[in-house]
Amino acid sequence: MEEFLNNVASVNDEINSFIWGYPGVILLLGTGILMTVLTKVFQVTRITHWWKKTVGGVFKKDAHDKSDKGAISQFQALCTALSATIGTGNIAGVASAIFVGGPGAVFWMWIAAFFGMMTNYSENILGIFYRRKNKDNEWSGGAMYYLQDGLGHYKGLKTVGKVLAVLFALFAILASFGIGNMGQVNKIVANMESAFFDGLGLEPIYGNVTIATILLGVFLMIVGSVIIIGGLKRIAAVAEKVVPFMAIGYVVLGIVVIIVNGSLIGDAFASIFKFAFGIEAVEGAAVGIAIKTVIKQGCKRGVFSNEAGLGSSVMVHSNSNVKEPVKQGLWGIFEVFADTFIVCTMTALVVLTSGKIDLATGIVNEGVEDSTLVADAFAGVFGQPGRWFIAIAVLLFAFTTVLGWSHYGSKSVEYLFGLKAVAVYRVIFCIMIISGALMTSSLAWDISDTFNGFMMVPNLIGVVALCPLVVKITNNYVNRKIKGMDIEPLVSYDEKIQKETAEAIRNGAE
C-alpha cells in the first residue's frame, strides 16, 4: 500500500508542477484581468449595486423563494456554493500558503481574488445563460454546457467545444473525489484526532492510521450518505443553516484572537506587502523563498479556497430560481469576496499575529508545522478549547465542502452518462470518504491541486472565448436595471426559455 501511494505521489508531483507552472497562473490571472477590463472594473465601479443585491437582499423574499420545485432559492444557491468553497482551504490552505510561500503569499491570494471576482461573475452568467431543464425538471448548468453550446457555436469549433466539455466533466468528477472529498475528509480526521484523541495512547494499525481514524471515517461516511443521497434539496437545506453560522462564528472568534495579538497587526500587514516578491535568505535560514513560489502558493491556495476559475460553483448557481444571469453573477462576486477577503484574510492575520512567524524575516519559526499553525494561534488565546474550536470549525467547513462537491460531481456525471448514473456516483462518492480518512495529508492535498488545475484549463478557455457574450449580457442588464432603458432582457441561449423568462422579468421577477 505504501509503495503504491509513493508511486501515485511521484506521478502527481510531475503533473502538478506542469499544470501549476507559469502557464496555469498566467491563464488564471489573465482571465480575471481580461474580464475586469472588459466589464470596466465592475467589481469596483458597481460595488454599491452588487452589495445591495446580495448582502442587502438577504432578507428579501425573492432571495429565499423556494416555490420552483425544480430549483433552489438564490440564498440556498449561495450557501451551497459557499459550503463547497469555504472549506479547509480557508484554514489549512492559508496556513500552508504562508508556511511555504511566506507572508507575501497572502498578497497574491488577494490579487487572484480581486480579479477572480469577475471570473466567477462571468462563469455564473454563462452558467445561467446556457442552462436547461433535465428530465426531472431540474436546472442543469455548468462549464460543460457553455463549452458545448457556447464555444461550440462558433464556426468550426463544434467538435472542440464538445471535447472540452467532456474533458471538463471528467476532470470535475475526479476533482470531486480530490478537493471535494479526500482532501477535506483528511483534514477533518487529522484535526479531530489531534484535538480529541492524542492523549488516549492509541496504537497505529498501519502508518499513522489508528482505530480512531477508521471510526471517524465511517461516521463521516454515514452522515454524508444520509444527506448526499437525498440530493440537492437536502444538501441546500443543510448548507442554508450551517454556512452562515460557521462563517460568522469563525470570523468573530478570529477577531478576538487578532485583537488580543493587536500589537502585531501593523507588522503583519507590513510583512504581507514586504515579502510579496520573495524572501531573501538570511542568517540562520537555509534558503530564501523565490517570487515564483510566493505567487504560485498565493494563487494556487487562493483557487483552492474560492474556486474562482474552476467552473465548479457554476453548477449549483445554475440551479437557482433566479431569472437574471447577472443577478446570480453578483452573488458570484460576493462569494469570492466573502471567502477570500473576509475568511481567508481572517486566517492570515490570526497566523501572522500568533508569534509563530518571524515578521522581520518572513520565515516560520523552527519547530512550527503548517498543519497546526491556526490551532496553535487559537490555543495561544483560548487554551485547549481553542484547539477544540478549530477542530470543530474544520469539521463544519470541510464537511459542508464535501456536500457541495458531491453535487458538482453529480451534475458532471449527469452530463456524461445521464440521470440514472447519478445514483451510482453518489454511492461511490460516499464510500470514497473512507479513503480520505486513511490517506496521507500531503498526498490528498497534492492530488486536489492537480485536479483543480485540470478543471481550470478548459473552463477558462470557455470564459475567454465567450467574453463578448458576458459583456453583452452585462451591458444589457446595466442599461435596464441601472440606467432605466426599456429594452428586451437577454437571459438565455434557448429561444423558448428566453421568451418565457423575459416575459417574467417584465412582470417584475428577477
N, C-alpha and C positions, 0 to 999 in steps of 0.2 A: 504493500500500500504506500509506504513512504517513498519507495523508488519511483512509483507511478506518479505521485504528486510532485516529486522533484523534476521529472521529465515534463510534466504539464507546465510547471513554473518556468522552466528553461525556454520552452517554445513560446509561452505567453510573453516573456520578457522581450524576446526579439520582435514580436508583433507590436507590443505596446510601445517600444522605443520608436518604431517607424510611424505608427498612427498618431502618436502624440509628439512627434518632432515638430519642426518649424512649419511644415505644410499644414498640419492639423490646426495649430494655433493661429496661423495666418488666415485659414478658412473661417475659423470660428470668430475671431475678432473682425476680420474683413467683412463678413456678412452683417454683423451688428453695426459696424461703421456705415456700410452702404445703406442699410435701412434707416439709420438715424439721419443721414444726409438727405435721402430721398423724401423722407416724411418731415423734413425741416425741423429736426430735433424735437419731434412730437412729445417725447417723454418729459421735456422741459417746457416747451412753449405752450403745451396743453395740460400742464400739471394740475391746474385748478379743475379742469374738466374731468380728467380721468380720476382724480382723487374724489370728486363729488359723486361720480358714477359708480365708484367701487366702495370705499370706506363710507362715504356719505350716504350710500344707498343700501347699506347692510340691513337697516331696519325698515326698509320699504317693502311693501307687499310683493311687488313683482320679483324681487331678489329671492324670495322664498316660495314662490308659486310652484306647487307640485301637481297641478291639475292635469298636465300632459302625462299620461300613463307610459308613454314611450320615451320620456326624458326625465332628467332630474333638474332641480332648481339651479339658478345661477350660483347661489351661495353654496349649494351642495357640490356643484362642479368645481368651484374654487377650493373648497375644503378637501375634496377628494384629490385634486391636483396638488394642493399643499401637503396633504398627507403623504403623497409619493415623493415630494421634493424636500420637505422638512424631515430629514432622517439623520442617520449617523454622520452624513457629510457636514451637517451644521455643528456637530460637536467633535467627533473624532477626526473628521476630514479637515476642519480648520486647524486643529491642533497638529495634525500630520503635516499640513502645508507649512506651518510656521517651523516645525521641527526640522523639516528637510530643506525648505527654501528660505528660512529666516523671516523676520517680521515683514520684510518687503513683499512677501507673497500676498499679504492682505491687500496691498495697493493694487496688485494685478487682479485680485479677486473682485475688487470694486470696479476696476476698468472693464473687466469682462462682463460684470453685471450691468453696468451703466448701458453699454451697447447691447447686452443681451436682453434688456427690457424690450427693445424694438425687434429683436429676433423673435422673442416669444410672442410679442404682439402680432407679428407677421404670420407666424405659424398658426396662431389661433384664428386669425382672419381667414386664411386659406382653408383651415380645417372646417370652419362653419360654411364657407362658400361651396366647398366640394363634398359636403356630407350628403348622405342619403339614408332612407329608411330600409332596414333589413326585413326579413320575413316575420320577425316577432314585433314589427312596428316600432323598433328602437332605432335611434340615430346611430349611424356608424360613420366615423370620420377619422382622419389622421393623415400622416405624410404619404402613406401608400396610395391614398385616393387623389391627393393633389399632384403626386408624381405621375400617376396613371392618366388622369383626366385633364390635368393642367399642363405639365411638361409634355405629356404625350400628345396634347392637342396641337403643339407646334409642328409645322410641316417637316416631315422626315424623322421625327423624334418619337413616334408612337411606340416603337419597339424599345427604344432607350428608356422611355418613361415607364413602361411596363416592367422591364428588367430591374430598374432602380427601385420600383415599388415593391417587387418581390424580395429583393435584397434587403430593403429596409424592414419589411415584415419579419423576415428570417432573423435579422440582427436584433430586432425588438424582442422576439421570443427568447433568444439567447441572453439578451440583456436582462430580461425579466427574471431569469434564474441567477444572474450575477448581481447587478446593482439592486435589483428588486427583491432578492431572496437571500442568497448565500452571504453577501457582504453585510446585509442588515442583521440577519439572524446571528451571524458570527459575533458581531459586536454586542448584541443583546446578551448572549450567553457569557462572553468574556467579562462584561461589566457586572452581571448578576453574580457570577462566581467570585469575582474579586471583592465585591461589596458584602456578600452574604454567606459565602461558603469557605473562604480562605482559612478561617480558624478551625475548621472541622477535621483537618488532617486527612482528607480523602486521598487515597492512593490512586494514581493514574492507571487506567486499564491498558492504554497504549498511548504513546506520545504524551500530550497534555490532557487527554480525554479522561474524565472521571465519571462516576455514576451520576453525579450532579449534571454534567454536560448532557448526558443522554436523556435524563429526566426532563431537563429544561427544553431540549429539542422536541421531545414527544409532546410536552404540554403546549408549546407554541404551535406545533402541527395540528393538534386537536382543536384549539381555539381558532386558529386560522382557517381550518376546514369549515367550521360552522358558519363563519362569515363569508369566506370566498365563494363557496359552492352556492351560497344564496344569491350571488350575482351583484350587479352594480347598485341596485336599490339598497341592498343591505350594507354594502361597503360604504355608500354615500351617507346612509343614516348614521353609521358609526363615526365616520370622519367628521360629520357636521357637529357631533357632540364632543369628540376628543380633541380635534385640532386646535380650536380657539383656546380651550382650557390649557393644553400642554404648552402652546406657544407663549401665552401670557404668563403662565407660571414660571417658565424658564427665564423669560426676559426680566420679570420682576425680581427673582432671586439673583439673577446675574447682575442686575443693577446694584443690589445690596453688596455683592462681592466687590464690585468696582468702586463703590463709594467708600467701603472700608479700606481699600487699597488706593484711595483717591490721590495720594501724593505722587503716584507713579503714572497717572493718566497722561499728563503732558509729555513725559518721556516715552510713553507707549506710542502715542500718535507720532512723535518725532521719529521714532525708530522705524515706523511703517514707511515713512517717506525717505528717510535717510538710507535705508537698505533696499529700496525698490529696484536698484540697479546693481545688486550684488553685494557680497560681503567679502572684504579682503581678509586674507589670512593674518592673524595677529599672534603675538607671542602667547604660547600655551594652547593655541588652536592648531590642529593638524592641517586643516585645509580651509580655504575660503569657500564662498558659495557664488558660483558664476551667475550672471544675469539670466542665462538660458534656464538654469534650474529654478530661479525665482519666478520667472514668467510662466514656465511650464507648470510649476506647482500651483501658482495662483489661479491660472486658467483652468487647469485640469480639475482641481478640487472645487473650484467655483462651479464648473459644469456639473460635477458630481452632486453638488448641493442643489443648485437651482434648475438644472436640466435645460436651460435655455440653449437651443441649438440642436438638441437631441430629437425633437419632434415627438417626445413621449407624452407630455401632458395634453397635447392636442387631442389625444384620443378620448380623454374624459371631458375636456372643454367642449368637444363636439357633441356630447350627449346632453348639453344644457338645453333648456327650453327657450333660450334667447332667440330672437328673430334677427337682430342686427349683428353681422360679423364683427364690426368694430367694437360693439358693446362687450363681447367676450374677449376681444383683443385687449381692451382696457383692463380687464381682470388679469390678463396675462402679464401686463406691465406691473400691476400691483403684486402679483405672485412673486416675481423676481425681486422686487423692491423689499417685500416682507421677508423673503427667505435670506437674501444676502445682506442688504443694508441694515436690517434690524437684527435678525437672529445670528447670522454669521459674524457680524461686527461685534455683537454682544460677547460671543465666544472668544473672539480675538482679543478683546480688551480684558476679559477675565484671565486669559492665559498670560498676556503681556504684563499685567499688573500683579501677577502672582509671585514674582520674585524668582521664578524658575528659569527666566531668560535674562541674560546679561544685556540690558538695553543699550549699553555703551558699545558693545561689540556685535550684538545681534546673534550671539552664539548661545545655544542651550547649555545650561549648567550641567556639569558632569553628574552622571547617575540618574538624570531625568529621562523618562520614557514617554514617547508621544501618546501611548495608549492610556496613560494615567494623568496627563497634564491637566485636563479640565477637572477631573475628580480631585486631584491634589489641590487645585486652586479653591474649589468649593470647601474642601476639608479644612483648608487654612483659615476659613472664616467660621464655618458651621461645625467643624469637627467631624467625627464619623458620620453623623446624619447627612453631612454634605456629600459624602460618597454614596450613601444610600439614595439620596435625591437624584444624583447623576445617573445611577444605575436604573432608577425608575424612569427618568427622563429619556434615556437611551431606549429603554423598553418601549415606551409610548411612541417616541419619534420613529424608531426603526420599524416597529410592528405595523404602524399605520402606513409606512412606506411599502411594506410587503403587501398590504391590502391593495393599495393604489396600483402597484405594478402588476398585480395579478390581473387587473382589468386591462392594462396595456397589452399584456401577453395574450389575453382572451380575444381582444379586438384584432390582433395580428393573426392569430390562428383562424379567426372567423374569415378574414380576408383571403387567406391562403387555402383553407380547407373547408370552409363553410361552418354553419352554426352547430351542426352535430358534433364536430370535433372539439368544440369549446369545453364541453363537459369533461372530456378525456384530459384535455390540457389542465384544467383546474385540479383534477385529482393528482396528476403528476406534479404540478406545482406545489401542492400541499405536502406531498411525500418528500419533495426535494428540500423542504425546510430542515429536515434532519441533517442533510449533508452540510448545510451552512453551519450547523452547530458543531460538527465534527471536524471541519476543515481548518487549516491554519489561517490565522488572521491576515497575514501579508498576501497569501495566495488569493484569498477571497476578494481582497481589495484590488489586487493587480488584474484579476480576471474581469472585475467590474469595470475598471478603467478602460480595458481593451474593448469590451462590448459597447461601452459608451461611444468610443471613437468610431466603431463600425457603424453605429446608428447615425452619428453626426454627419458623416460624409454625404450619403445620398439625400438626407433631409435638407442640408444646406444648399446642395446643388439645386433642389427644387425651389427653395425660398429665393435664391438669387435669380433663377430663371423666370420666376413668376413675380418679381419685384414690381414690374409695371402695373400688374393687376392689383397688388396691395396698395400702391399709390392711388390708383383709380378709385378703389373702394373707399380709401381714407378720405380722399377729396370729396367724394360723393356724400359721405357722412358729415364732414365738416360743413359743406355747403348747405346741407339740410338742417342739421341739428344745432349748429353754432351760428351760421350766417343767415339762417331762416329762408333759404331758397326753396321754392316749390318745384322739386324735381323728383323723378322716379327713383326709389331706393334700389341700390344694387346689392343683392343679398345671396344669389345662388346661380350656379352654372346651369342648373336644371330649369327649363322653361316653366314647368308646372309649379315647382317649388317657388321659383321667382315670382310668378303671378300671384299665388296664394299668400305668400309671405309679405310681398309688397302691399297687398290689399290690407293685411292685418296691421302693418306698420302705419298705413294711412289712417287706420281706425284707432290708433293710439297704442298699439302693442309695441314692445321693444324686444 
